[in-house]
Amino acid sequence: MQATQGTTPFQALPPESPLNMPVQDLHAAPDFEGRPRIPVTSPRTVALRRLAVLGSAIALTAYGAWRTHKVLDANGVSILGMIMLVLFVALFMWIALAFTSALAGFVSLVTRGGLGLGITRSGPLPELRSRTALLLPTYNEPPHRVMAGLKAIYQSLRETGQMGAFDLFILSDTTNPDVWVEEEAAFLALREQTGGHENIFYRRRHNNVERKAGNVGEWVRRFGGAYEQMVTLDADSVMSGDTLVRMAGAMERHPTVGLIQTLPVIVGGTTLFARMQQFAGRVYGPIIAHGIAWWHGSEGNYWGHNAIIRTRAFAGQAGLPHVPGRPPFGGHILSHDFVEAALMRRGGWAIHMVPALDGSYEESPPSLTDVAIRDRRWCQGNLQHVKVLPTKGLHWISRMHMIVGIGAYVTSPLWLVFLLTGILISLQAHFERPEYFGDTKTLYPHWPHVDPVQAKYVFIGTMAILLAPKLLAYVALLFDRVTCKGCGGAIRAAGSVLVETLIGGLIAPIAMLIQTSGVMSILSGHDSGWNTQRRDDGGFPLMVVVQQYAKFTLFGLVLGIGAWVVSPSLFFWMTPVLLGLVFSIPLVALTSSRAVGQNFRKAGLLLVPEETYPPDVLKKLEHAQESDEAPQLPDDALRALRADTSLLAAHRAMLPPARKAGDPINAERLVGLVKVEEAPTLAAAERALSPKEKAAVLGCSEGVDAILRLPE
């Protein structure tokens, strides 16, 4: 069925251009299709770079392990001591690698590296010959916010003069029927406001299998043949037209490159927590990203959004299979981005990061609670990579990406065990009677000890390596006068680093316990589900915070009392951890506050250049968010369709084909249709229908007709 806009037939989608996307066999050798095993865009010195970064990290870890062995008493071997030493090596290797990679990033940053592939920050834009699709998957997101971002992108692209090389697709997996119809209305309004009837499209999946990966995969199989590249976006993503054109030009110049990942800058933070994330991402993020880009070379990673992908490479290599077993470890792959990049690289395509390319933005969750909800899903997806690691033909750097992703969550329970082991060692030293001479006669006794001087040196060295990337990032900031001024100047930026470090250090033990509980929940077989991410800055009621974080406060009190009983010196060593846990409730309430965040901004702290000197595309985004030109419709989907004939016609035109005999039976639709037929009024139907039944009824023409026949 088609609706009409004037004399032009309404089309929500362009003509289909199917592209085969086979499911990959993880046990079979990849097909390079004539591409070299080492991409031509790989840096010539990448092997030396990796040796420098990884070799230095290993050397630091070995030295740290030796000093820790001296601390734990080289005169004897104990089970607890060995456990602590093994944990120390694993955890120290983690921070040592972060340090050596950041050191490489510092050199790259101050020498103005981080671009490559012939991409420039300024100068004439390339004339594009190919077509690129911008894909924005959305799942029950506020439609006005989503369309505001797309409107800013569209306007920015139009100003480049190359809008004809791009199409925008809104790929909806929305299950809430009221949000679905609101999306349709916002989509129609976006077309009217921009004039983008020929290159802004909307599609809602009525069976949203395999989440975001399935959403993008379905688009590739239906429309991918018409586009050389696709750019993946998140609901909160914004990218400038200049950046998009330069990325597409780089893909045209390098036909063996499969993916280019940008470094999205976090913007729009209002709460204290979001502003801390925003500042950390802006100041520390570049040094981290430059470091990994420097030694990853053409074996980079994919973060799932704000990246441009060669459609043919994605279709040919990134069809994800289901991993064996039941959720949470089995089933479809949740953290699909790492795996898709690994499979494309396995097939001979180069994967690059260009951290120095600006014009790529995203938002941060407004609170620690929101991060915890998102992290629970990411944790499950990353742990699931254990089953992907044995894939035949993966590059060792790709395997390392997955190991690092797994370690990002596994290290939290390891830190907790390390902490508790240290307490047990102190407890053992406090209560166990030492044997000074043992079974043999000796002139001098064996003094068992934990050397406090050596312990102090190990602690200072560990903290120095842990905090060095922040110091390097601040020094690099001083080399960039424009960015430094945008952060409030050298003094305010230093104050911001201090504030972020102190508050972040207090939050760290809370995050450690949250991630530990998430890992334990997943290991016990609990699936994370698929929940909508909260993006607004509305705080949580205090009692909700108390209910969620009282257990952390209680744990901190018990831990503190136990440490004090064992040794007052142990208690004081553990003070940073104890303070964060004991004061978790006020910390979370404080950092979730918009008012507190804005007070820090007024004081000139935690500033970022994007709010001091907003780039043009963010000005466009702010204007689009403040102006709401869409027609005001009822919040309820049933009433919205009855109130707007244009929306109703478009909704009908976008419905899937009618069910044929032999097609699967939709139980919600059958039940919903019966409820609507039996309802005396529209209000009665609203009360009777569940959200799934309501969506099913609105998903077929007979259901829409039945709704329209009901009296008010």
N, C-alpha and C positions, 0 to 999 in steps of 0.2 A: 504494500500500500504506500502511496506517496501523498504527502501534503504539498501544498503549493504556497509560495511566497510571491504574490502578484501573479505573474505569468510563468515564473520559473519553478519547476518541480523541486520540492525540498529533498535534499540528499544529505544525510548526516555523515556519510562515508563516501570515499572515492571508489571508483571501480576496483575490484579485487585484482591483485597481482600475486598469485601464490608463489611461495618459495619453499622448497623442501627443507625440512629441518629434522633429520633423523635423530633418534635417541642413540646416544653414544654407548658403546660397549667398553666398560672400564677395564676389561680383562684382555682386550685386543690391542694390537699395535696401532698407533695413529696413522692416518693417511696424510702425508705431507703434500700430495698433489703437485710435486715438482718443486716445492719451496725448499730452500736450504735449511738444515737443522739449526744453524746459527744465523739469525736474521741479519741482513745487511746493515740495519740501523743500530746494531749492537756496538757500544763503544769499544775501541781497540784495547783499551787498558782496563777493561772491566774485571779481568781475572786478578790483576794486581790490586785493584780497588777492594775486591772482596777479601783478598788475602790480608790487606792492611786492616780492614774493619773487623773481620772475624778473628784473625790471628791476634790482634791486640786485645780483643775481648777475652779470648781464651787465656792469653798470658796474664791479664789482670785477674781473671778468676783463679788461676793456679796460684798466683801470689797471695791473693786473699784467702784461699783455702789453707795455704801453709801458715799464714799468720793466725788464722782461726784455730788450727791444730795446736799452735803454741799456747793460745789462750786456754784451751780446754785441757791442758796438761799432757805433755808428751811423755810423761813417765808411765802412763798406764792407758789402757783402752777400756772404755765402758760402752755399753749398748746405747745409753742416752747420748753420750758424746759422739758416737758414730752417726746416730740419727741426725743430730744437730749439724754435724759437719756435712753430711750428704745434702741436707736441706739447704744449708748455706751455699754450697757449690751451685745447686740448681737455681736458687734465687739470685745469687750474686752474678751468675752468668747472664741473667735476664737484664739486670741494671747495667752491667758492664757493656753489653751489646748496645743498649740504648745510648750509653755515653759515647762509645767509639763511633757509632753512626751519627750522633749529634755533632761530634767533632768534625766528621767529614762534611756534614751539612753546614756547619759554620764556615768552613773554607769555601764551599760552593756558593754560599749566600753572599759573603763579603766580596767574592770575585765575580759576582753577577752571573752565576750559572743558573741552571734549573730550567732552561728552555729546550734547546735542541730541536731537531726535525725541521729546521728552517723557519720556526715560528718566531715572530717578532712581536714586541709589545706595542709598537707604534709603526708609523709608515703606511704606505698604501695597502689597502685590503686586496687580497687575491680575487681575481674574477673566477667565480665558481662555474664549473661545467656540469657538476653532478647534483643530484637531489638528496636532501637530508630530511629525515622525519624526526621531529621532537616528540618523544613519548612521555606522557605524564600519567602513570598509573595512580589511581586514587581509590581509597577504601574508607567509606563513611567519613570523609573529611568535610569540613565546612566549605561548601561550594564557592561562597564569595571570596574566601581567602585563596582558594586554588585558582579561580579565574583571574584574580587580581595579579597573581604572579605571571600567569600566561599573557595577560594584557600588557604588562610591562615588557616581557620578552618580545612579544609581537611588535610593539611600538619601537623598541630598540632595534630589532631586525629591519624593520621598514626604513629606518633612518640610514641603514647601510646601503640602501638601494638594491639589495639582493634578496628581498623577501620572496621572490619567485623561485628561489632555490630551496625553500623550506616549507614544510607542512607541519601543522601541530595536531597531535592526536591526544584526546582525553580518553584514557582507557580505564573505564570504571569497573571496579569489582564491588561496588557498594551493595550492601544487603539491606540497609535501612530504607524502606520504601519512601518515607518522607524526604530523606536526603537525596534519594534517587531522582525524584521528580524535581526537587530543588536544583539538582545538578543540570537537568535538562533545561530548566528555565534560565539558569545562569549561562549555559552554553549558547542558547539562542540570543541572550542579551550580549554576550561577548562578540558573537558574529555581527550583530547590529552595530555595536559600538566601534568595532575595528574595521568593518567592511570586509572581514575575512571569510566570506561565504565559500570561497573557492579553496581555502587552505587551512581552515580550522574544522576539525572533525571530532565526533563523539561516538563512542561505542561502549555499551554496558554488557558485560558477560552475565548471562543468566545462570551459569553454572561455573562458579569461580574456583575451579580446581587448581591445586599447586600454587596458590597465592600469587605473589608478584611475578615469579618466574613463569608460571603458567599464563599469566596475563600478557606478558611481553612475548612469550613463545607463540601464543595464539595470533598475535598481531603479525609476527614474522611470517607465519604460515599462510596468512590471508593476504597481507599487503606488502611483505618485505621485498618482493621482486621489483618493485617500482623505485626503490631507494638504495643508493650506494651506501649511505651511512644512516645511523640512527643515534640520537642523543637521548640518554635516559635521564629523567628528572624525578625528583621526589615532590611530594605535595607542597613542600616549603622551599623548593629550589627556585632560584632566579639566576639567569645568565645573560650577560650583555650580548647584543647583536654582534659587536666587534669581535668578541671572544669566539662566538659560534662560527663566524665566517673564517677566522684564522685557523680554527681547529679543522673545519671542513677542507680548507685549502691544504693543510698539512697532510690530511688523509689522501687527497688527490695526488700530492707529490710523492707519497711513499706508499705504493700499492701493496707492500708486504706488512704494513702496520695494521694490526687488527683492532687496537683500542688505544685511546689517549685519555688518561685520567687527569683531571685538573685537581687543584687543591681548593675545595670550597671554603670560603671564609664565613664564619658564623656571624650573623648580624641580627639586629632586631631584639636583642635581649633586654628585658626590663627588670626582672627579679634579680636579686643579688647573685643567686646561683647561676642564672643564665648569663649575667654580665661577667662572672668569673670564667665561665666556659668560653665566652666570646673573647675575652682578653687573652686567656691562655692559648686559644686556637690561633689568634692573630699574631701573638708575639712568639710563642714557643712552636706553634705549628709549622711555620716555614722552615725552621732549622731542622726539625724532624723530617719533614717531607723532602727537603733538599738532600738530606743525608741518605734516605732510602732510595731516592731517585738516582743518586750518584753511584751507588754500588749495586742496585738492582738492574740497571741498564734496560735491556729489552725484555727482561723477565719481571716486569712490574706487576702490580696488583690492580684490582678493580673494586671500588667501594660501593657499587650499586647505583650510583647517581652522579650527575654532573660530569659525565664522560661521553665521548663520542666513540662509536663502535662501527666497524665495517660489517654491514648486514650479512654479506655472503660468508664472512669468517664466522660470525656468530651462528648463523644457520647451519653451517657445515660442521662445526665442532662443539657447539655448546648446548646441544639437546640433552637435557639432564635425565638420567634414568632414576628410578626409585632405588634406594639402597635397601638391602635385605633387612628384614626384621620389622618389628612394630614400633610406633612412636614411643618414646621420644627419639630413639636412635635410628629407627628405620623409617621407611616411607619416602615422601618427596623431600628433596634437599632444601632446607630452610635458608641457610646462609649461602645462597646460590651464587653471589657475585664472585667470591674467591674461586669457586669451582669453575665457573664459566671462564674466568681469565686463565686459570690453569689449563683447561682443556683447549682453549684457543692457542695458547703457547705450545702445548703438546703437539698441536697440528702444524706448527711452523710459523704461526703469526706472532709478530712482535707486539709486546704490551709495554707501553711507555707511560711514565708520569711526567707532567710538565708543571712543577709547582710554582714556577715564576710567572705563569700566565694568570693575570688577574681577571676580574670580571665574572667570577663564579662564586655564588653565595648560597647559604642555607641558614636555617634557624636551629636553636638549641632547645631541648626540653626545659621547661621553666623551673624544675625542682629536682631534688635528689630522688624523690618518690617516682617521678615520671621517668627518670633515667633508669631506675630499678626495674620498672615495668618493661621498658624497651630492652634492657640488658638481659632480662630473663629469657626473652625470645632469641636474642643474639647468642646467649650462652648455649642454649640448646642447639642452635644451628652450628656453632663453632665446634662443640663437642661431637656433633654428628660427623665432622670431617675425619674423625678417626677411621671411619669406614671408607673414606675416599682416598686416604693416604697411599694405600697399596696400588692405586691405579697404574696400569702399565704405561710407560713412556712419559710420565710427568717429569718436567725439569726439576732438579733438586732445589732450586730457589722457589719454585711453586709449592713444593712440599714444605719448604721452610715457612712460607706464608701461612699455610694451614697450621703448622706446629706453633707458630707465634700466636695465631688466633686462638688456638686451644689454650696456650699458656696464659693468655690474657685473663682467662677465668680460672684456670687451675692454680695459678700462683696465689690466689686469695686464700683457699684452704691451706696451701703450703705455708704461707706466712703465719696463719693461725696456729698450725701445728708447730712451726718453728718457735713461735712465742711461747706456747705451752710447754714445749720441750725445755726451753731455757728456764722456765719456772721450776720444772721437775728437777733439773740439774741443781739449781740453787737449793731446792727442798732436800735433795739427796745429800748435798754437802752440809746442810744444816743439821740433819738428824742422824746421818750414818757415821758410826764411829770409825775413824781412820785407822788403818794398819800402817804404822810408820816403818816397821822393819820387815814385815812379811815373814816368810818361812825360813829365810836365810839370815845368817849373821853378817851384818855389814857395819862399817864404822860410822856411816852417815845415814840418817833416816830418809825415806822417800816421802817428801812433803807433797801430798795431793793438794792441788790448788787450781783455782781459776784466776789467772794472773790479771789483776785489775788494770795494770799499766798497759799490757798487751791488749786487753779488751777495749781500753779507751782508744788506742791507736786504730784498732779494727773499726770501731764505731765511727770515729772521725773520718777514716778513709772511705767507709761505706757511704756516709752522709755526703761527703764531698763528691763522690761519683754520682750519687743519686740527684744532687742539686746542681751539678755542673752544667747540664743542658740548659737550665733556666738562666744561669749566669752567662753562658755563651750566647743565648738568645738575646739577652739584654745588651751585651756588648755589640752584637750584630745590629741591634736596633739603633745604637748610637751612630753606626756607620751610615744609616739611612735617615737623612735629616727630615725628609717629608713624612715618613712613617712615624718617626720619633715625635715630631711636632703634632701629628694626628693623635698620638697617645698621651698628649698633655705636656710634652717636653721631658727632658731627661730626669728631672727630679720627681715629677708626678709619676712617670713611668716606673721609676725605681720604687716609689711608694706602692704602686699597683702590684708590682712583682712581690713585694713583701706581704701585702694584704692577701693576695691570691695564694701565696705559699703557706702562710699561717692558717688561714681558714681552710684551705685545701688539705693541709696536714691534719687538721682536726676532723675533717670529714672522712679522711682516708680509712681509719679503722671501722667506721660505720659501713662504708662501701665494701670493705673486706668481708664483713659479716654478711652483708646482703648477697654478695656474689657467692660466698661459701654456702649459704642456705640455698641459693639457686642451683649450684652444682649438685648439692646433696639431693635436692628435689628431683632433678633430672635423672641422677643415677638411680633414684628409687622408682623411676618409671612414670613421672608426671609430665604430661605434655603441656607446652606453654600456651597453646591456643593461638588465636589471632585477634588481638584487640586493637581498637583505634588509638592512635597516639594522641595524647592531649597536648595542644600547642599553645593555648592561651595562657595568660599569666595570672589567672585566678588562683589565689592561695587556698590551702586546705584549712578547714576549721581546726582549732587547736586540739579539740578532743579527738579528732581523727588522727592527728600527728601523735598524740599521746598513746592511742591504741596501737599504732603501727610501730612506734619506736620505744615503748616502755621496756620491751625485752632487751634492747641493747643497753639501756640505762642499767637495768638489773644485772646484766652480764658484766658491765664495767665495774659496778660496785662489788660484786663477788670477786672479780679478778683483782681489784685493788686491795680488798681486805686480805685475800690470800697472799698477795705479794708483800703486804706489810707484815703479816705474821711470819713469813719466811725470812724477810730481811728488809729493813727500811731503805737500804741502798738500792735494792731491787725495785722497790716501790717508786723511788725517785727516777730510776732509769726508765720505768714504764709510764711515767707521767703523761707524755704526749699521747700515748694510746688511750690511757685511762680517761683523760680529760675529754677527748672526742666522744667516747662511749657514754660516760656519765652525763654529759651535757648534750646528748644527741637530740633530745626533744627541742630545747631552745635553738640549737644549731639549725635543725631542719626548718623550724618555723621562721627563724631569722632569714635564712638564705632563700626561702620560698616567697619572701615578701617583695612586692613590687615597690612599695614605699621606701624600703631600705635600699633597694637597688637604685632608685632614682636619687636618693640622698647621696650615695656614693658618686653618682654621675655629676651632681651639682658640685661636689667637692673636687671634681676633676680626677677621680680615681677610676680605674678599670675602663678608661676610654679606649676606643679604637678609631682609626682614621675614617672608617666608613660611616661613623656617626658625626665625627668632627667635620669632615668634608665629604658628604654623601655623593657617591658616583651617580651619574645620570639615571641608570637603570633602577637604582634604589629610590631615587626621587619619583620615578614613574610608578614604582610599586607602592610607595606611600600615598601618592595621589589616588591610585586605583583603589586602595583599601579604604581611604577616607570618603571617596565618592561612591555611592551605591545607586547606579543608574538602572539597575534591574527592576522590573515591575514588582510592587509589593503584593505578594500572594499569601493565602492562608498557609500556615505551617503544615497542616495536614495534606497529604498527597491527594486524597480523594476530593477534597474541596478545592485544592489548587487546580486540578484538571477541569473541574466543572466551572471554575471562575475565569479561565483564560482559553478561548477557543483556539488561538494560535498554538499554545502549548499543548492542548489536547490533540490537535492535528499532527504536530511534530511527534508527540508521544506515540500516537498510533503508527506513524510512518516508521518509527524505530523499533517496533515490536518484532520479535522473531517470527518466522513462518509458523502457520498453524500446525498443530500436532497431526501427524499422519498415523494411520493404523499400524500398529507394531512398534511405534516409538515408545520410549520409557514413559511410564505413568508418573505424573507429579502428584503425590498424595496431598501436599499443601494446597495445590490448585483445586483439586476436586472438593476438598473440605471447604475451602474458601468460597468457591462458587455456590455451594449449597447454603452456606451461611448468608451470603449476599441475597440469594433468591428468597430465603426465609425471613430476611430482615424487613420490618415494616417501614423503616426510615433509614436515611443515611447515617444518622447518629447511632442507631441501633447496630448497623453494620460496622461502624468504627469500633464500638465496644466489643463486638463479637469476634472480630478478626485478630489473630495473633500477627506479629510483624512478618513472619515468614508467609503466612496465608495471604496477608495484604499484598506483599510483594508478588506473590504468585498470581493473584487475581489481576493485579495491574500489569502483569507480564503477558496477558493474552487478550485478544480483541473481545471475546465474549465476556470476560470479566469487566473490561472497561464499559462495554455496553450495559451490563447489569448495574454497574455503579451509577451510570447516567440515568437510568430509569427510576432510581429510588427518589422518593420525595424527601424534602428536608426533614 
